[in-house]
């Protein structure tokens, strides 16, 4: 699933709302905690400067 995220998120990163929507979908599809950790690290490395508030919001909602 992370491969899908790595393809789609850069393509939708031009739109804040679309990025949030697609990131939420990707997080919802993750089945293994290790995959989520990998996704989080990759997202912060690639979009941490562009959308830090969206990353914090989406990942904190799914941390529980």
For each residue, the residues with C-beta under 8 A, 3 or more apart:
1: 4 5 26 29 30 31 35
2: 5 6 26 30 35 38 39 42
3: 6 7
4: 1 7 8 26 29
5: 1 2 8 9 22 23 26 39 42 43
6: 2 3 9 10 42
7: 3 4 10 11
8: 4 5 11 12 22 26
9: 5 6 12 13 19 22 23 26 43 46 47
10: 6 7 13 46
11: 7 8
12: 8 9 15 18 19 22
13: 9 10 19 47 50 51
14: 18
15: 12 18 19
16: 19 20 51 54
17: 20 21
18: 12 14 15 21 22
19: 9 12 13 15 16 22 23 47 51 54
20: 16 17 23 24 51 54 57 58
21: 17 18 24 25
22: 5 8 9 12 18 19 25 26
23: 5 9 19 20 26 27 43 54 55 58
24: 20 21 27 28 58 61
25: 21 22 28 29
26: 1 2 4 5 8 9 22 23 29 30 39
27: 23 24 30 36 39 58 59 62
28: 24 25 62
29: 1 4 25 26
30: 1 2 26 27 35 36 39
31: 1 35
32: 35 36
33: 36 37
34: 37 38
35: 1 2 30 31 32 38 39
36: 27 30 32 33 39 40 62
37: 33 34 40 41
38: 2 34 35 41 42
39: 2 5 26 27 30 35 36 42 43
40: 36 37 43 44 55 59
41: 37 38 44 45
42: 2 5 6 38 39 45 46
43: 5 9 23 39 40 46 47 48 55 59
44: 40 41 47 48 52 55
45: 41 42 48
46: 9 10 42 43
47: 9 13 19 43 44 50 51 54 55
48: 43 44 45 51 52 55
49: 52
50: 13 47
51: 13 16 19 20 47 48 54 55
52: 44 48 49 55 56
53: 56 57
54: 16 19 20 23 47 51 57 58
55: 23 40 43 44 47 48 51 52 58 59
56: 52 53 59 60
57: 20 53 54 60 61
58: 20 23 24 27 54 55 61 62
59: 27 40 43 55 56 62 63
60: 56 57 63
61: 24 57 58 64
62: 27 28 36 58 59
63: 59 60
64: 61
